[in-house]
């Protein structure tokens, strides 16, 4: 089996030597997208090349044999797979089977073959002499312990067993890949290069009854607030779910979002923030993680169409990064996802409101009791 890893350089914390070791396997290739120079001090190189290094390939997909693909917002790190016991990342993926998987693979190849995708062996002039058998033995020994814990639980999960036994119904649906071109990252910031955002905007503006936006990082800007006003003006129910300060893993982003909260609510949208201490209720496990962080990126239109992918509703994703995802046309699938939505929003999130004095309030139902906070919930 040929295995290819294409990873964005920024926030990839694995040392180059480790990637080079993986790359030594004859069937495994590792490429780093938009890498910062390795000469001298990396941090200084990042600052010196900030204008280009700040442009990120944010795409997330996993495809097997051009036949099966997983697309969503999940990164490759322990917290995104719930391997850390102190917190839970609420993420969402779509398993896609059929011709759409080949289209996802084609999008991957567009980035894989781009000039900004650099093979890892080009970073290091001299390969370290590593005893691959020793490394494999160390990994095998480590896995012996791991498989008795969280990985064993994953392998025995009802979801995986049902999928393997063909007992989980799939949703027949039309779908298409929406993706930015990798050239977006080498051109000046311009609306003509925001291909994904432009395609999604057309879908959103076509909403007739309901638009649900789920984004961990939400910084709408004046244009985004006006979009909400336009939707509400034509009778569309607009629901926005994002992180609270307590649940956000990127606090500086929250500062950008907070300045727009009042405008979003007064525009007529329903604004909800994930309640960080609802992790145990979400999993129905009192011994589970203490906090949660929302990482899902999905937009649901009229309970008929859904976009799921890597795009956050903030200027970085829309203007600076390259993003991708799937636009799926399936009323049955969307209905299955939103059937308990109002109940879950009431108990797992804070609804942000503006009171008669123009001040923000946070409303929630906790243990059956209505709770109202007048300051940022912690």
Buried (B, 14 or more C-beta within 10 A) or exposed (E): EEEEBBBBBBEBEEEBEEBBBBBBEEEBBBBBBBBBBEEEEEEEBBEBBEEEBBBBBBBBBBBEEEEBBBBBBBBEBEBBBBEBEEBBBBBBBBBBEBEBBBBBBEBBEBBBEBEBBBEBBEBEEEEEEEEEEEBEEEEEEEEEEEEEEBBEEBEEEEEEEEEEEEEEEEEEBEBEBBBBBBBBBBEEEEEEBBBBBBBBBEBBBEBEEBBBBBBBBBBBBEEBBEBBBBBBEEEBBBBBBBBBBBBBBEEEBBEBBEEBBBBBBEBBBBBBBBBBBBBBBBBEEEEBBEBBBBBBBBBBBBBBBBBBBBBBBBBBBBBBBBBBBBBBBBBEBBEEBBEEBEEBBBBBBBBBBBEEEEEBBBBBBEEEEEEEEEEBBE
